[in-house]
Every structure is written in structure tokens, then in C-alpha cells.
Amino acid sequence: MIKIRIILFAIISITLTNCNTEKHKFPLDKRYWDLNDYDDAVLELNYGYEADEKLPTFDDPQTRIIVEKLTDQQNFNIVLDDNELGLKHRNNVAEKFFNEWKNMNNIYDALDRKDQYLYDKEMLAVWHFGLELQLKYFKLGNDQIKENADDPNSSRVKNNINSNIKTLINNYLIYLDEINNEKAFTESGKDKLADGIDKYFPALIELYPNANYNGMKNKTELMLKKAESDKIKASLNNLIKLIDSKSKKESQF
């Protein structure tokens, strides 16, 4: 009788688990998610879960793959890095991914009653997805401006491109604003926040070494005064050194 009860309990547990996974459907069998997949997945994650229902997380073995698929940068890189595709087409795809990313920002931004992020690692993974995407998106847009211009070296074209670069830099500064919320992060979240500074900000400066980073330096110095995490402080100090090194090189010419 006891064995029968155990077997029945196991069957019920398996049935409940299957129902739970089938409740929220994602194209997990696909190697890369396209824009239609993102439309469905972002809609489901934003509005398909009950208020008291836990969202997919990196810490949950059953749902981890959903977060990994959602934040996999190869989903857009597979298209945006393909030089065999037309520039206009890639720029159009980049813009649509950018719009998807803006909607993704609302998925993991919830706080608990202690003002702690419920999903800090997942939120930062979405942020990193956007930081990488914007490097591609703005470059493709600037390349298309040059391609469509009668005179790619005209002051009008240069002004448009510089304006886009300024917008990109300002978008990156919003990431640094998260340091104001440092107390809302777990220790692993703080480390991941610092990793984003270490990886994506140097990539931005490498892509546009001659841009004006004075505003970024000022912002970084202010955040350095507020930061408490040693790893975040180290990342901010390294960013300041990188900006200063670029400025010194420019002054030599």
C-alpha cells in the first residue's frame, strides 16, 4: 500500500511538472530565436505570468534555458555580423531587435519589500544583451548614413554620425545609474554589474576612440564616490584610466 502511494505521488508530481512547463511555451528547440520568437517570448514573460508566479531564472535548472535563450547575443549577431546580407536589411533587423530589447527591460526589474532586486542576474543579462546590441545597431545606422550620402565626408553627415555616437554614449551612462541601486543587488549581482563595465565600455571606446567621453568620465567619478563594492570600484577606476589614456593619445597629435 505504501509503495502504491509513493508511485501515485510520483505520477502526480510528474504530471504537475509537465503542466507547469506546458503552461508557458517557448521555442527552446530552436538554435537561434528570430524576431517573431522574441515577440512571443517577451509578451509571455511580461504578461503571461501571474503576480505570485516565479519567472525563469539562472538558478532554476528547469527554466534556466529560457533566460539563456532570451539573452543569447548570437540571436542578433548571426544576422548583424553577416556581411553577405545587405546593410539596409541588417540595420532594419537591428532596429527591431532594439525595440524588443526595450520591452525586455521590464521583465526582470521587480523589487521585493526590502527594495532588493528579485532577479538581479537576469536583469543584468538583459542589460548586457542591450549593450552589445547597441554597438552593432548604431554602427550599422552610421554606416547606412554614409552609404546613402552624396558626400560621406560632408559636415552634415559627420554631424549626424556624431549625434548618434553621443546618443549611444548616453545610453551606456544609464547602465552606470544602476550603481545608485547597488544595495538592491546580491553580491553575485554586483560582480555581474562590474563585469558589464569591464566588457562593454572598453568595446564602446575601442569602436569610437575619438568620441567625447568627458561626460562618461564625470559620471564614472561620481559613481566611484558612491560605490561600495570593491569589484565595482576597480571596474570604474579601470574605465577612468582607459578614458584618460585615450585623451593623452589624442593630445599627442
C-alpha positions, 0 to 999 in steps of 0.5 A, a space after each residue: 500500500 505504501 509503495 502504491 502511494 509513493 508511485 501515485 505521488 510520483 505520477 502526480 508530481 510528474 504530471 504537475 511538472 509537465 503542466 507547469 512547463 506546458 503552461 508557458 511555451 517557448 521555442 527552446 528547440 530552436 538554435 537561434 530565436 528570430 524576431 517573431 520568437 522574441 515577440 512571443 517570448 517577451 509578451 509571455 514573460 511580461 504578461 503571461 505570468 501571474 503576480 505570485 508566479 516565479 519567472 525563469 531564472 539562472 538558478 532554476 535548472 528547469 527554466 534556466 534555458 529560457 533566460 539563456 535563450 532570451 539573452 543569447 547575443 548570437 540571436 542578433 549577431 548571426 544576422 548583424 555580423 553577416 556581411 553577405 546580407 545587405 546593410 539596409 536589411 541588417 540595420 532594419 533587423 537591428 532596429 527591431 531587435 532594439 525595440 524588443 530589447 526595450 520591452 525586455 527591460 521590464 521583465 526582470 526589474 521587480 523589487 521585493 519589500 526590502 527594495 532588493 532586486 528579485 532577479 538581479 542576474 537576469 536583469 543584468 543579462 538583459 542589460 548586457 544583451 542591450 549593450 552589445 546590441 547597441 554597438 552593432 545597431 548604431 554602427 550599422 545606422 552610421 554606416 547606412 548614413 554614409 552609404 546613402 550620402 552624396 558626400 560621406 565626408 560632408 559636415 552634415 553627415 559627420 554631424 549626424 554620425 556624431 549625434 548618434 555616437 553621443 546618443 549611444 554614449 548616453 545610453 551606456 551612462 544609464 547602465 552606470 545609474 544602476 550603481 545608485 541601486 547597488 544595495 538592491 543587488 546580491 553580491 553575485 549581482 554586483 560582480 555581474 554589474 562590474 563585469 558589464 563595465 569591464 566588457 562593454 565600455 572598453 568595446 564602446 571606446 575601442 569602436 569610437 576612440 575619438 568620441 567625447 567621453 568627458 561626460 562618461 568620465 564625470 559620471 564614472 567619478 561620481 559613481 566611484 564616490 558612491 560605490 561600495 563594492 570593491 569589484 565595482 570600484 576597480 571596474 570604474 577606476 579601470 574605465 577612468 584610466 582607459 578614458 584618460 589614456 585615450 585623451 593623452 593619445 589624442 593630445 599627442 597629435 
